[in-house]
Amino acid sequence: MSGERVRGDCRAVQVRVRGRVQGVGFRWFVARTARELALRGWVRNADDGTVEVAAEGAAAQVERLLEALRRGPPHAVVQSVEIDERPFSAAAANSEFEILP
């Protein structure tokens, strides 16, 4: 998958999800899933109607999050998931996954 940076068994990605993804519990869905997968990062609504996600952690867990983003919660309609590389930050190892305003 292009646009992802892998460091050992860790990956860091920046994602933009397009479709009907605001007002349907998408941020809470992402945060819950990411926390269950022990990932670090954040999720927020963007002004253009998309949802932005930054996540990093074990490569297999990041892939599971990406699969979940492609599905979304029950009332969401995901049209596309754009993935960009992001530098891995070992300093973020102690931070929890957050929902940003």
N, C-alpha and C positions, 0 to 999 in steps of 0.2 A: 504494500500500500504506500503510495507516494505521500510526501508531506509529513512524514513522521520521523522523529529523531529517536534512535535507539541507543542506549548506553548500557552495555552489559545486558541484564535482563530488565532494565528500566526503560520506560518510554515517557515522553512528554508531548502532548498535543494541544493545539488551540483549535477549537471547532466552532463553526457557525451552522446553526440548524435553521432551515427555512421551512415555511409552511404555516399551518395554524398551530402555533407553538406558544403563544402568549394567551393567558387567561384560561388555560386548561390544566393547570397544575404541573406544567413541564419542569419548572425550576425545582420544585419539591421532589418530583420524580427523579431528576438527575442527582440531586443532593443525597437522597436516600440510597439510590443505587451506588453512587460513588463511595459513600461511607461504608456500605456493606462490603464493597470491594477493597476497602482500606486505601483508597486513593486520596491524594491531596489536590487542592485547587479551588476553583470557584465556578459559579454559574450566575448569569445575569440576563435580564431582558435588555435588548438593544433598542434604540430609538426607531430603527427601521422595521421593527416587528419580528426580528429574528431573536434567537436565543444564542448567547455566546457561552462557551464552556472552555475552561483551561483545566487540564487534568494531567497528573503524572503519578507514576508508581510502577508496580510490576507490569511488565509488558503484557502478560496474559490477562491481567485485570483491566488494563486500559482497553484492550481489544474487546473484552466483555462489555465495558461501558459504551464503546462505539456501537456495538451491536444493539444495545438498549436504546441509544440515541436514534438509531435508524427506525426503531419501532415506536418509541415514545409512549406516553401514558394513554389510557383508553380514548380520551376525547381529542387527542392531538391528531393532526394530519401532517406527517413529515414529508416534505417534497424533496429536500436535499440535505445532505450533511457534508460540509466542506471542511477538510482537515488540513491544517498547516503545521509545519514543524515548530517546535518550541524548545529552547535550551532546557535541558534537565537541570534542576536546582536541588542539589543535595541539602541545601540549607532549609528547604521547605519541608524536610522530612518530619518535623514535629507539628506541622500545622494541620488543621482539620479542614475538610471540604466545606466551603461556605456558600451561602446564597447572598449575592450582592444586590443592592437596590438597582 
